[in-house]
């Protein structure tokens, strides 16, 4: 009984790690000549980053990265 619970927990953990590694979304910022640039990479292009326009998942991810970065970075 304990063995099956342990193997289930391990499989769930491994699945979670694999899902995180597969997502291939990266966030960063670079500083060039004293100016900071937000760098965002993803598999899908985002058609629009205006928050007042209807959006899909890729647009929401980019908006989240953009607006969170504006509030948290210097």
N, C-alpha and C positions, 0 to 999 in steps of 0.2 A: 504494500500500500504506500509506504513512504517512498519507495523507489519510483513508483509511477508518478507521484506528486513532484518529486525532484526532477525527473526527466521532463515532465510537462513544464515546470518552471524554467529549466535550462532551455528548452525549445522556444518558449516565449521570449526569453532574453536574447537568444541568438537571432530570432526573427526580428526583434526590435532593432538590434544593432545593424543587421543587414539592411533593413528598410532605411535607416538613417544614412548608411553609407551609399545606398543606391540613389538617393534623392538628388545628388549632384547640384545642389544649390549652394552658392558661396556668397558671403557678404564680406566686404572689406572697404577700407578707404585708403587712398594713397595721398601723399603730400608731395607736390611738385612746385618748385619755386615759391614756397611759402603758402600755396593755396591747396586746400583739401578737396579731393574728388571722391565721390562715392562710387565704388565699383561693385557691380552686381552681375552675376552670371547665372543663367538658368537654361534649361532645355527649350522652353517655349518662349517665343517673343511676346511681349505685352503690347497690345494695340494702343493702349492709352493709360496714362498715369493720373488723369484727372479724377479725384475722388467723387465728384458730383455725377460722373457718367457711370452707367451700368458697367460692371466689371465681372471678369471671370477669375478663376483661381490664380493664374499666372499674374494678372494685374494686381490682385490683392496681395500677393507675396511681394511684389516689387514696391507697392505702396507702403506696406508694412516696413520694409527695409529702408525706404527713403525717408518716411516721416519719423520713424523711431530714431534714425540716424541724425536727423535735424534736431531732435530734442535731446539726444544723449551725448553727441560729440561736441567738442568745443567750437 
